[in-house]
Each structure stands twice: as structure tokens, then as C-alpha cells.
Amino acid sequence: MDPAEPELPGDAPGPRPPPSALSEPDAQGHSASGDSGTMSRDTEVDMKEVELSELEPEKQPMAAGGEKNGLVKAKAAGGAEPAAGAKFTGLSKEELLAAAGGRGWARARAALLLLFWLGWLGMLAGAVAIIVRAPRCRPLPAQAWWHRGPLYRVDNVRAFVGREGPLAALRERLDYLSTLKVKGLVLGPIHKNPKDDLAGTDLQQIDPTLGSEEDFNSLLQAARKKSIRVILDLTPNYRGQSSWFLPEQENATATKVKEALSFWLKGRVDGFQVRDVDNLMGASSFLAEWENVIKSSSTDRLLVAGTNSFDLQQLVSLLNSTQDMLLTSSYLLSSNGMGEHMKFLVTQYLNGTAGRWCSWSVSQAHLLTSFVPAQLLPLYQLLFFTLPGTPVFSYGDEIGLQIVTRPVEPAETLVMPWDESSLPDTSRFTGANVTVKGQSEDPSSLLSLFRRLSDQREKERSLLHGDFHALSLPSPLFAYLRYWDQNERFLVVLNFGDVGLSAMLGASALPASASLPAQARLLLSTRPGREEGASLELGALKLEPHEGLLLHFPYEA
């Protein structure tokens, strides 16, 4: 052994064979193993390149050869590489920055920025021009609570029968009044009044047969929670022959009324009513004095006066003595029941009152059925709810209540028929359609019509405080238009006749702000069978006997 060569562990002693002395199979096996490893590595590289070539260009990694933006060169068949520049994937960051800094792009950006601001300023100027040239909205008028809905008179509190007394029974029916959208309850008279006895009449004391002071205060509180105001009737001698006693007792009576006003104003009463003022000498001066007492407490309180007169000059004189008093009268009773005459009365009253807020009724206290035929009741409801002013109804008008005489009580004592069990004499009625319960379940009933009209008036400006314009139609038709600024318009057409008629409604004699379209949609009819929402031709509008139509159409500039 050569001393220079170290001895490997485990080697047998003796000389080592030279490399050429290795057997041929061993040499071949070693060579084959090395070639196999080299081919395996080449195959893995080729497969990886194929996989990379199948990826989307933006997902390929940067190659070692310096290709830009993830471009990978895959070997083609035969080992040839793809031609240079075969695929362009964008510019580098440096190239983009260099291109963006050029003069051309700088000018383009400046031009686009200038165009943007010029466009923005142009749109702003156009919007300002539209606002300036657009018609201004008409300012809304100031309105008190009695402008927003009907007044409901309960002159005979005993009609509301209950176990705890009339006032307590009336309190239990406030939910019902809420369904009618009533804004004011005109109550009484309920004060102590021995017949024709001025000394014994006490306007500050409640008749104990009707209820106690606690019952009255409870009624006031419950009504206020339901947004119903209470108007107290202080007509002095309501049980006697003359409401104001004897002529020589007039001043003493007026003094009692004035003292009672101050007393009840402290009890949160919202207004007062006095009736038969046509029998009161010097009524204008007394009404002015009483209104001053009421308004000095609060401008949100109301005075209502009633009269049996239908003389327009006398009515206007009473109204002009006060600021915003409401006046109920028998003025419309002078109508002959034909549309042309009704149109004359309405327009004459509106012109005579010179724009004052009006109220509409057929009397100062009595039921509609006392003066209006049953077939015309729906027309009068439609009329009162759509004329400019406050509609005033007596209890029972909403169901067409008629006078019923009971053997044990005076004539004209009316009991409110809530259901069949409350009817005073069932033999005089033909079914449940005369009761509140029966009509509430019937969508075509008079009560259902009342509720719909009251609801419609409350939410539509044109009906609430809009302008009024009567249309020219032959009798027995009466038609008019209600409109306010740019709000929905409403057209009312009434046929007071006994036969069907056709109305030809045109645009003649109409102001520019109240033009009529060729068609309008039907909101409701007083007779069942009409298709609500249907479009009707105004040039040939057909109405059934005693039918009233409420139509609407949008504002068009």
C-alpha cells in the first residue's frame, strides 16, 4: 500500500484494483443511472415550461432571461424559440410615466379639465334659470282647526242613550266620531234652564239630568285626545218659547252670556254657539262683543251663530260684524231643488261674503231629512264636502236619520240607532241599513259615502282651501271645479233631476289656471255600479237621475 493513500475503513488489506479493472456491467450501470437522472430533470423543466405557457399572461412569473411583464418563452416543437415581439403585454412603469409627461397628453388633460368645468357651470346655470323661470308655488293660507273638517252637532244629548247618563254615553262614542274625521263637536245646550225662567237659568251649571261637571270635564279630555274640539251651545232659553226670553230681558240675558263665556273659557272649551240670533235685537253688536271675549282668550277658539233667516243681506250683515265667525242658516232652503238655482245661490253667497270663510248647512239645528228628500241626501253630502268652507251636519245626517216620535218623550226626540237593538220602533224600519252598524258594513251606504268624502276633503288641498269656479250647464245640472296651484284638480257634477242627462263640459269661460282636459278619472259616484278609476269623456258625460260625480285630473302647466 502506498503510504500516501489513507486507508479507508472497512477496506480489505491488499492492493486496490485500478479504475479500468471495474467490471463492464458496473460501468454500464453507473452510466445508465446518470443519464436517467439527467433526463428526469430535463423532463421536469419541459413540463414546467408547458404549464407556465398555459397560464394567462398576467399570471405568469418573470423569466430569468429578462422578458418583460411576465412574458415567458416556451420552447416550440423542434427546440426553436418563438419570434421576438410576438406578443405585447403593455408598457413598463417607466415607459408609462415618460409617455404621460409628454406635451400632447398634458394639453389633452388640460382641455378635458376645462371642458368638465365648463359643463358643470353650464348645468348649474341651467338649473338656476329653470328655478327662476318656473312658476312660484302659491303660499298656503293660514288655517284653523275648523277649516280642516266638518262640525258635528249634538243638540239633543239624550239621543246618546247610555247607562251612565247622556254625557258619559257621548264620551263613549268619540271613537265613532273619529271615523267621520270630525274636527268639532257642537254640544248642547246642556245648561240649567227652567222653561222661560230667566232668574232660574244658569248658563254656568250643567243640567243634572244630563250629567255632572265631572262627566263634562271627562268628555272634554277624551275629545282633546282624539283631536276633536268641543263647542258649547249657550243659547239661553232653549227650552222656552223664545230663545232670548222677552225683549225687555235682552240686556240681562246678554250679560249672562258674556259671564258664561269667561267661565267656560277657563275650562278649556274650544268655542261657543248661540242660535236664533235673528230674534236678538242688536245681534251684530252682541256678536262682536262676545267674539272679542273669546278671541282675547285665544285666537284658536271659535264663535258659531245660527239663524233661521235665508236673506242674504241680513246674513252678510251678521258676518261683517265679526272677524271669523261661522254662520249656519236656512239660506240654501230657498233653492227650488234644481241645479241652476243651486248654482245661483252658491255663487251669490260666495260673492256676497267677499272671500270670507263660509259654512254650509240647510238649517241651524235640524236634520237634513227634515228638508231634503232621501234620494238627494247623497248629493247634499257631496255638495257640502266639496264647496269652499266648513260643512256642518247634525248627528244622524251621516246615515239619513229621520224624525221618530216616541210615546213617552216629546216629538222630534231622536235616538241614534247604533244597531237594531237601539231602534225605538222596529216596525217603522225596513232593515239594518238604517243603523250605524248596518251601514258601516255596506260600502254603498250613505255612511260609507260620508266617510270617504270627509277623508278626501281632509287630505286634498284643492278641496280644503282651493279656488272655486262654477261651470255653465243647463238645469237641473250643477257643476264646478276646485283647484289649488299645481295640485290635483277636482270636478263635481250634480244631477238634481229625476231623469238621466248628458253633460257637455268644455273649457269655455274658464281661467287659464283652471282648464279642463278631454277626460277625467272617476273618484266616486253617489250611485253604486260605476267603475271607480275609469276615464270618462267630459264632452259627453252621462249622469243617472239624482247622481253626483266626483272626478279628478292632474295639473298641467
Secondary structure, DSSP 4 states (H G I P E B T S, - for coil): --TTSPPPTTPPSSPPPPGGGS-HHHHHHHHHHHHHHHHHHHHHHHHHHHHHHHS-GGGSPPPTT--STT---PPPGGGPPPPTTS------HHHHHHHHTSHHHHHHHHHHHHHHHHHHHHHHHHHHHHHHHSPPPPPPPP--GGGSS-EEEE--GGGS--TT-HHHHHHTTHHHHHHTT--EEEE---EE--TT-TTT-EEEEE-TTT--HHHHHHHHHHHHHTT-EEEEE--TTTTSSSTT--GGGHHHHHHHHHHHHHHHHTTT--EEEE--GGGSTTHHHHHHHHHHHHHHH-TT-EEEEE-S---HHHHHHHHHTSSS-EEE-SGGGG--S-HHHHHHHHHHHHHHTTT---EE-SSSSS-GGGTS-GGGHHHHHHHHHHSSSEEEEETTTTTT------TTS-TT------SGGG-S-GGG--SGGGSHHHHHT-TTSHHHHHHHHHHHHHH-HHHHH-EEEE----TTEEEEEEE-TTSPEEEEEEE-SSS-EEE----TT--GGG---SEEEEEEESSTT--TT-EEEGGGEEE-TT-EEEEEE----
